[in-house]
Amino acid sequence: MGLLVEVHARITRILGAHLEETCGLPLSWYDAMIRLRRSPGGFTTMTRLAGEVSLTSGGITRLVDRLVDSGYAERSSCPTDRRSVYVRLTPAGAAKVDEATASHRAVLERYLLQPLSDDERAALESVLRKLRSA
């Protein structure tokens, strides 16, 4: 477990620094934005987004506030449930996450995949999928 935590911490530091430097995005913003980009219909509820990025309701509210203030996201009310609030990327947010993704992929390739052989990459993917589904 210690090795897994150490590798995660190292790669997270590298990815975060690179995204800040090249795109001006904190890694936590990118994480939320990429999930919004991949959401069915391009939007999701605040509650679901909080669960996907492992934040409390207060934490996701603050993060989405910053995304909204930056012009990268917008909120809207759910027409069928007044308690639910949707969040979606704006066109500027979609463009920013697309820009950041190209940079993000290059760093992942260099620090996560390049050191591994093709067989090791396949094994890593298999193990991670198995653990996610367990």
Steps between C-alpha positions, in 0.01 A plus 500: 500500500787732579639465148161578348463811717854616419455456124164678513647790699797537263292493183238731652768757592650485150161522327382784721813708450493442125131597462552815707807598300372426150125563530449698818267231638524345843481121482177499707334727242617277216371191678152652535503646149598173331218323682254766386632466144434124510158521667202382297341809346794713615362564848461332837368578844717661763449192720617259233801717415595517869498120516705465184774734621479389865400836648244591762196704398673810638822419315325450166302820551823698548668332202200562271480859628857551379426334164192721456694814600769412244239458225571127458172364640141598564227379730134440417197374690356158437154547345357194677667524843552838663755350740739400219741737334668416173845612400641505148804635321471822304650511150806667657522219755472234232778666299719529810455137600576389144821707505597362840426140399762504225759621749376259767529200268859584410602507867313177577672334207842613618471420871247219516507306175842553340687311774279192438514239225187430295433187709541696824261770376238237417548333838473833684177585319359155572585517870363852540171408327471191720558699818255771394229241439562296817 
